Amino acid sequence: MTRDTAIMEQFTKAYDELSDAIFRHCWFRVGDKERAKDLMQDTFTKSWQYISEGAEVSSLKGFLYKVANNLII
């Protein structure tokens, strides 16, 4: 298994496990369901762009929440 494949599998697993939690976090913070969906999608898109460029992330869950909070702000 190549490094890229392993990263993609980790990211896919994180999406499956955390997308609902990230969505709920965004919804709680912004109070708008559609905006929260957009923020959740943007969180994963921006995170994937950053990680796929070769950046190392020690805690994917923590990184995703940080990206989500930055987008909310």
GUMARTOR-550397 format. One record per atom (N, C-alpha, C, CB): residue in three letters; x, y, z. Coordinates in steps of 0.05 Angstrom, whole numbers, padded with zeros to 5 digits, always signed. Glycine has a CB too. Example, Ala and Ser with C-alpha at 12.3 -4.5 7.8 and 13.67 -1.06 7.14 Angstrom:
ala+00264-00114+00156ala+00246-00090+00156ala+00264-00066+00156ala+00226-00089+00181ser+00257-00045+00142ser+00273-00021+00143ser+00258+00001+00157ser+00282-00012+00114
//
This chain:
met+00017-00023+00000met+00000+00000+00000met+00018+00025+00000met-00019+00000+00025thr+00012+00043-00018thr+00028+00067-00019thr+00020+00087+00002thr+00025+00080-00047arg+00036+00107+00006arg+00030+00127+00027arg+00005+00142+00020arg+00054+00147+00029asp+00001+00149-00006asp-00023+00163-00015asp-00048+00147-00010asp-00021+00170-00044thr-00047+00121-00015thr-00070+00104-00011thr-00076+00102+00019thr-00065+00076-00022ala-00056+00100+00036ala-00060+00098+00065ala-00073+00124+00075ala-00034+00093+00079ile-00063+00147+00065ile-00074+00173+00073ile-00103+00175+00065ile-00057+00196+00062met-00109+00167+00040met-00136+00169+00030met-00155+00151+00047met-00137+00160+00001glu-00146+00128+00054glu-00162+00110+00071glu-00167+00122+00098glu-00149+00082+00073gln-00146+00133+00110gln-00149+00146+00136gln-00169+00170+00135gln-00122+00156+00147phe-00166+00185+00114phe-00184+00209+00111phe-00213+00200+00106phe-00174+00226+00088thr-00217+00179+00090thr-00244+00169+00085thr-00256+00158+00111thr-00243+00147+00064lys-00240+00144+00126lys-00250+00134+00152lys-00257+00157+00171lys-00228+00116+00166ala-00240+00178+00171ala-00246+00201+00188ala-00272+00215+00179ala-00222+00221+00187tyr-00276+00216+00153tyr-00301+00228+00143tyr-00325+00212+00152tyr-00300+00230+00112asp-00323+00186+00149asp-00345+00168+00157asp-00351+00171+00187asp-00339+00139+00151glu-00330+00174+00203glu-00334+00174+00232glu-00339+00202+00243glu-00309+00163+00246leu-00330+00223+00230leu-00331+00249+00242leu-00349+00270+00228leu-00304+00260+00244ser-00358+00264+00204ser-00373+00284+00189ser-00398+00293+00204ser-00381+00274+00161asp-00413+00274+00216asp-00437+00282+00231asp-00430+00299+00255asp-00452+00257+00241ala-00408+00292+00269ala-00400+00308+00293ala-00391+00336+00285ala-00378+00293+00308ile-00376+00338+00263ile-00367+00364+00253ile-00391+00381+00245ile-00347+00361+00229phe-00410+00368+00231phe-00435+00382+00223phe-00450+00393+00248phe-00453+00363+00207arg-00454+00376+00268arg-00468+00384+00292arg-00453+00407+00306arg-00472+00361+00311his-00427+00405+00307his-00411+00427+00319his-00415+00453+00304his-00381+00419+00319cys-00414+00452+00278cys-00419+00476+00262cys-00447+00486+00266cys-00414+00470+00232trp-00467+00469+00266trp-00495+00477+00269trp-00499+00490+00296trp-00513+00452+00266phe-00487+00479+00317phe-00489+00491+00343phe-00477+00519+00344phe-00475+00474+00364arg-00455+00522+00330arg-00441+00548+00330arg-00454+00569+00313arg-00412+00544+00321val-00465+00561+00290val-00476+00582+00272val-00507+00583+00272val-00467+00576+00243gly-00520+00562+00281gly-00549+00562+00284gly-00564+00560+00258gly-00557+00587+00297asp-00551+00553+00236asp-00564+00551+00210asp-00556+00524+00198asp-00557+00575+00192lys-00576+00507+00192lys-00570+00480+00183lys-00555+00480+00156lys-00596+00465+00181glu-00565+00495+00137glu-00552+00496+00110glu-00524+00507+00111glu-00569+00512+00091arg-00520+00528+00127arg-00493+00539+00130arg-00474+00519+00144arg-00494+00565+00147ala-00485+00504+00163ala-00470+00483+00177ala-00461+00461+00158ala-00486+00471+00200lys-00479+00453+00140lys-00472+00433+00119lys-00449+00443+00102lys-00496+00426+00102asp-00451+00468+00093asp-00430+00480+00077asp-00403+00481+00092asp-00438+00509+00068leu-00404+00489+00117leu-00380+00491+00133leu-00367+00463+00137leu-00386+00503+00160met-00384+00443+00141met-00374+00416+00145met-00360+00406+00119met-00396+00396+00152gln-00373+00411+00096gln-00361+00404+00071gln-00335+00419+00065gln-00381+00408+00048asp-00335+00445+00071asp-00311+00461+00068asp-00289+00451+00086asp-00317+00491+00073thr-00296+00443+00110thr-00276+00433+00129thr-00261+00409+00117thr-00289+00425+00155phe-00276+00390+00106phe-00263+00366+00095phe-00249+00372+00069phe-00284+00344+00090thr-00259+00390+00053thr-00246+00397+00028thr-00219+00411+00033thr-00264+00416+00011lys-00219+00431+00050lys-00194+00445+00056lys-00174+00427+00071lys-00200+00470+00074ser-00184+00410+00088ser-00166+00391+00102ser-00153+00372+00082ser-00181+00375+00123trp-00169+00361+00063trp-00158+00343+00043trp-00137+00357+00026trp-00181+00332+00026gln-00143+00382+00018gln-00124+00397+00002gln-00097+00400+00017gln-00135+00424-00006tyr-00099+00406+00042tyr-00075+00410+00058tyr-00059+00384+00062tyr-00082+00422+00086ile-00073+00363+00068ile-00061+00337+00073ile-00050+00325+00048ile-00080+00317+00087ser-00064+00327+00026ser-00055+00315+00001ser-00031+00329-00011ser-00078+00316-00020glu-00025+00353-00002glu+00000+00367-00010glu+00024+00357+00005glu-00004+00397-00006gly+00020+00338+00023gly+00043+00326+00038gly+00047+00336+00066gly+00068+00331+00023ala+00029+00352+00076ala+00031+00362+00103ala+00025+00340+00123ala+00012+00386+00108glu+00040+00339+00145glu+00036+00319+00166glu+00016+00331+00187glu+00063+00311+00179val-00003+00314+00194val-00022+00321+00215val-00021+00300+00236val-00051+00325+00203ser-00015+00307+00261ser-00012+00287+00282ser-00039+00277+00292ser+00004+00299+00305ser-00059+00295+00294ser-00086+00287+00303ser-00106+00297+00282ser-00092+00298+00332leu-00116+00279+00266leu-00135+00287+00245leu-00160+00298+00257leu-00141+00263+00227lys-00170+00286+00278lys-00195+00296+00290lys-00191+00324+00300lys-00203+00277+00314gly-00170+00329+00315gly-00164+00356+00325gly-00160+00376+00302gly-00140+00356+00343phe-00147+00367+00281phe-00142+00385+00258phe-00168+00392+00245phe-00123+00371+00238leu-00186+00373+00242leu-00212+00378+00229leu-00229+00399+00245leu-00228+00352+00226tyr-00229+00395+00272tyr-00243+00415+00288tyr-00230+00442+00287tyr-00244+00405+00318lys-00204+00443+00285lys-00191+00469+00283lys-00198+00483+00257lys-00160+00466+00285val-00198+00468+00235val-00206+00479+00209val-00235+00488+00210val-00202+00458+00186ala-00253+00472+00221ala-00281+00480+00224ala-00284+00505+00239ala-00297+00457+00237asn-00270+00507+00262asn-00272+00532+00278asn-00261+00556+00263asn-00257+00529+00305asn-00240+00552+00249asn-00229+00575+00233asn-00248+00584+00211asn-00202+00567+00220leu-00262+00565+00199leu-00282+00572+00179leu-00306+00586+00191leu-00291+00546+00164ile-00314+00578+00215ile-00336+00590+00228ile-00329+00619+00235ile-00343+00575+00254ile-00305+00624+00244ile-00297+00651+00251ile-00295+00668+00226ile-00269+00650+00265
//
